[in-house]
Structure formats: structure tokens, C-alpha cells
């Protein structure tokens, strides 16, 4: 039996707000460390379904998502979140696949032939413009598109903030998440990603200010405890610089 992540039930849709759900999945290993997985599902005004960072299709998850409406958009939101996109593309061949810059090359370096229909950027495409806002955070190494579901004021992030709960990860990983600055209740940007933005501090500042300007009520994260309330305060805390105190 797979080790619990603490976010059970797995592979089941969990309502967040009207027309937005999450689904928690099992572990994925990244450089030997286990990460719990999570995807976000949004129903657009035309009834089409938008799937952010698809997780493994287990327990009838894809069928449950299809039950919400026609699956039209599959999103690989940053350069390292693509593992199950091909599986969902096979299940929903009519869906349009979108991905961040760099994700195809990263997948190829791991022997995965990833096919995208469109690359994501700073501006929302017509398919969801006016419903989901987006910005591309690009350090030159880490590339991630952040999204705001306007109607629910829900910010959807991938790895710009991680918030692992120490009790829910293996004991040997606990000092690592604290060292990396990604341990609950003080989750934040992983130190390696933060370091990559040192060459572009103004760009990161602009992205953070854009997200703060969106004033989210909640912030969904791909890994760890997400913020069901006080989203704006958590966003300010997570990106506060040391000189801010």
C-alpha cells in the first residue's frame, strides 16, 4: 500500500469554491525527495474544463473531471510539471495542451516526448481571458505561469510557494524542508528557485506585486498545505524580503 500523504482522499474532486476544485494525489519523487501532488480544475463560462498540473489518473479521476463538462484545456504550468500530461492527452485527445516555456525541453531531457499545442505567456489566451488572469514568472531557469481565477479570487501556484507539513513527510526530509524555507507554517519560495531570480529581482518584484494586486482570498499550491483563507496575507508573508522584517 502506498504511504499516505495526509491529504486523503486521493484522486477525488474536492470543491474549493463555485466552479473550482482540487484533487490530491500520491507521491512523486524529485531528486529523490517525495512530493505530494495536487491538481486544480476550473469550469469556464462556456462549460469547458481547464485542468492545471494533471496528476495521475487513478480511482476514476479523469471520469469524474469529464463529468463536470468537456475537458478542453490541459495545463503544464511550469518547466517541471508535466509527468502526467501525456496520460491526460491520451484520455482527452480533443483537449488543447498548454505549457510554460522550457517544459518541452525538460521533458525531452528525461526521455519524454511532450507535445504542446501552445506555449503559455504573460497574457491569457481568448479561451479564458477575463476569467483567469495569468503572468509568466521567468528567472531564466525557473519558468512558471501563475493564475488567478477571478470569480473565486483563487490564486493557483505550482512551485513558487511550497508548504510541506513536517508531520506529513518522512522524518529524514524534515530538516531539508526547513533548510529550504518550505516548511509549514512558513512555506515560501524554495531557496534554489529564489536564488535563480537574483539576476532578475525587478521581474520577480513585478510578478509578486501583480499577484498581491489580485488580492486573492485563497492560494492553491501544488505541494503541501494550501491556503484556504487569508490568501493575500499568506502571499505577502511568503514573499516578504528579510529587510522587511
C-alpha positions as a printed Julia matrix, in Angstrom:
245×3 Matrix{Float64}:
   0.0    0.0     0.0
   1.3    3.45   -0.88
   2.41   5.64    2.01
  -0.31   8.17    2.95
   0.37  11.8     2.11
  -2.01  13.22    4.72
  -4.21  14.76    2.01
  -6.56  11.85    1.53
  -8.89  11.02   -0.09
  -6.71  10.81   -3.14
  -7.9   11.13   -6.74
 -11.22  12.65   -5.72
 -12.57  16.09   -6.64
 -12.8   18.44   -3.66
 -14.77  21.68   -4.05
 -12.89  24.91   -3.36
 -15.46  27.49   -4.5
 -18.09  27.62   -7.26
 -16.59  26.15  -10.47
 -13.2   25.3    -8.95
 -11.97  22.03   -7.44
  -8.72  20.38   -6.38
  -7.67  16.74   -6.43
  -4.86  15.42   -4.28
  -2.69  12.58   -5.48
   0.08  10.33   -4.28
   3.79  11.0    -4.13
   6.15  11.93   -6.93
   9.91  11.85   -6.45
  12.01  14.86   -7.38
  15.76  14.41   -6.94
  14.98  11.57   -4.56
  12.58  13.53   -2.35
   8.88  12.62   -2.2
   6.44  15.4    -3.04
   2.67  15.07   -2.55
   0.82  16.04   -5.73
  -2.21  18.24   -6.35
  -4.08  19.49   -9.39
  -6.67  22.24   -9.86
  -9.77  22.05  -12.04
 -11.77  25.09  -13.2
 -15.02  25.17  -15.16
 -15.04  28.07  -17.62
 -18.07  30.14  -18.55
 -18.66  28.08  -21.71
 -18.77  24.91  -19.61
 -15.35  23.74  -20.71
 -12.96  22.27  -18.16
  -9.47  23.64  -17.52
  -7.04  21.26  -15.77
  -3.92  22.66  -14.08
  -0.97  20.32  -13.48
  -2.78  16.99  -14.01
  -1.93  14.27  -11.5
  -2.09  10.52  -12.07
  -5.42   9.3   -13.38
  -6.33   6.83  -10.69
  -9.57   5.97   -8.94
 -11.7    7.23  -11.82
 -10.39  10.78  -11.51
 -10.45  11.6   -15.24
 -14.01  10.28  -15.48
 -15.03  12.49  -12.56
 -13.43  15.51  -14.23
 -15.21  14.69  -17.5
 -18.44  14.58  -15.53
 -18.03  18.32  -14.84
 -18.03  19.19  -18.53
 -15.96  18.73  -21.7
 -12.24  18.74  -20.9
 -10.83  21.43  -23.2
  -7.56  22.64  -21.68
  -4.65  20.77  -20.08
  -2.01  22.93  -18.41
   1.68  22.19  -17.73
   2.21  25.32  -15.61
   5.97  25.24  -15.19
   9.02  23.59  -16.68
   8.98  20.58  -14.32
   5.25  19.84  -14.02
   4.47  17.59  -16.95
   4.64  14.0   -15.64
   1.04  13.0   -16.31
   0.18  15.39  -19.12
   0.67  12.73  -21.85
  -1.68  10.38  -19.96
  -4.39  13.05  -19.9
  -3.78  13.95  -23.52
  -4.37  10.31  -24.46
  -7.56  10.26  -22.39
  -8.81  13.58  -23.82
  -7.35  13.87  -27.35
  -9.64  16.8   -28.15
  -8.19  18.92  -25.32
  -5.69  21.69  -26.07
  -2.35  21.26  -24.28
  -0.68  24.39  -22.94
   2.72  24.61  -21.29
   5.25  27.02  -19.86
   8.44  27.88  -21.72
  11.07  25.22  -21.15
   8.79  22.32  -20.31
   9.18  20.51  -23.65
  12.98  20.65  -23.42
  12.92  19.5   -19.81
  10.66  16.55  -20.67
  12.9   15.62  -23.61
  15.93  15.62  -21.31
  14.12  12.96  -19.27
  13.17  10.88  -22.3
   9.58  12.14  -22.51
   8.33  13.34  -25.9
   5.94  16.04  -24.74
   3.58  17.57  -27.28
   2.1   21.01  -26.69
  -0.38  22.91  -28.79
   0.51  26.33  -27.37
   3.09  27.92  -25.1
   1.86  29.99  -22.16
   2.97  33.55  -21.59
   2.07  36.74  -19.79
  -1.32  37.19  -21.4
  -4.36  34.97  -21.04
  -5.49  33.49  -24.37
  -9.02  34.23  -25.61
 -10.2   30.83  -24.33
 -10.09  32.08  -20.73
  -9.32  35.8   -20.93
 -11.47  37.75  -18.49
 -11.99  34.65  -16.34
  -8.46  33.55  -15.47
  -5.61  36.07  -15.33
  -2.03  34.94  -15.71
   1.59  36.1   -15.54
   4.82  34.35  -16.51
   7.49  34.32  -13.8
  10.76  33.69  -15.62
  14.11  33.68  -13.88
  15.91  32.34  -16.93
  15.96  28.94  -15.18
  12.68  28.56  -13.36
   9.68  29.38  -15.55
   6.2   29.23  -14.07
   2.87  30.7   -15.07
   0.72  31.87  -12.16
  -3.05  32.11  -12.5
  -5.92  33.89  -10.78
  -9.47  32.58  -11.08
 -11.28  35.9   -10.93
 -14.74  34.75   -9.86
 -13.48  32.95   -6.75
 -10.37  35.14   -6.24
  -8.27  31.99   -6.1
  -4.57  32.18   -6.94
  -3.19  28.96   -8.42
   0.55  28.41   -7.99
   2.8   25.45   -8.65
   6.27  25.75   -7.1
   6.67  29.48   -6.42
   5.41  28.65   -2.93
   5.73  25.21   -1.34
   4.42  24.5     2.16
   5.25  20.99    3.36
   3.8   19.98    6.69
   6.64  18.33    8.65
   4.42  15.67   10.2
   3.34  14.51    6.75
   6.76  13.96    5.19
   9.38  11.3     6.04
  11.44  12.14    9.11
  14.66  12.5     7.11
  13.08  15.16    4.9
  12.05  17.45    7.77
  15.4   19.24    8.2
  15.63  19.62    4.42
  12.29  21.4     4.08
  13.2   23.73    6.94
  16.57  24.45    5.37
  14.84  25.03    2.04
  12.37  27.53    3.53
   9.34  25.45    2.54
   8.12  24.07    5.89
   4.62  24.86    7.15
   3.56  27.25    8.64
   6.28  29.34    6.99
   6.18  27.96    3.47
   7.7   30.11    0.78
   9.69  30.09   -2.42
  12.23  27.24   -2.44
  15.7   28.63   -1.95
  17.02  27.29   -5.26
  14.19  29.0    -7.16
  14.65  32.2    -5.16
  18.37  32.17   -5.95
  17.62  31.88   -9.67
  15.65  35.13   -9.55
  18.6   37.12   -8.13
  19.57  38.0   -11.68
  16.08  39.41  -12.28
  14.95  40.92   -8.97
  12.84  43.56  -10.67
  10.96  40.95  -12.66
  10.19  38.9    -9.56
   9.09  42.04   -7.75
   6.72  42.84  -10.61
   5.22  39.34  -10.53
   4.75  39.45   -6.76
   3.15  42.88   -6.95
   0.81  41.64   -9.68
  -0.28  38.73   -7.5
  -0.75  41.0    -4.49
  -2.76  43.35   -6.69
  -5.09  40.46   -7.48
  -5.86  40.28   -3.72
  -6.57  36.54   -3.63
  -8.8   35.12   -0.93
  -7.11  31.72   -1.18
  -3.92  30.3    -2.67
  -3.75  26.77   -4.06
  -0.3   25.17   -4.02
   0.84  22.0    -5.78
   2.8   20.71   -2.78
   1.83  20.79    0.88
  -0.85  22.64    2.79
  -2.59  25.23    0.66
  -4.14  28.43    1.96
  -7.91  28.13    2.19
  -8.22  31.62    3.72
  -6.16  34.76    4.28
  -4.63  34.31    0.84
  -3.38  37.86    0.49
  -1.74  37.83    3.92
  -0.05  34.49    3.2
   1.18  35.81   -0.14
   2.69  38.89    1.48
   4.32  36.75    4.18
   5.75  34.2     1.75
   7.42  36.84   -0.42
   8.47  39.24    2.32
  12.14  40.1     1.96
  14.43  39.9     5.03
  14.79  43.68    5.13
  11.03  43.97    5.5
  11.34  42.4     8.94
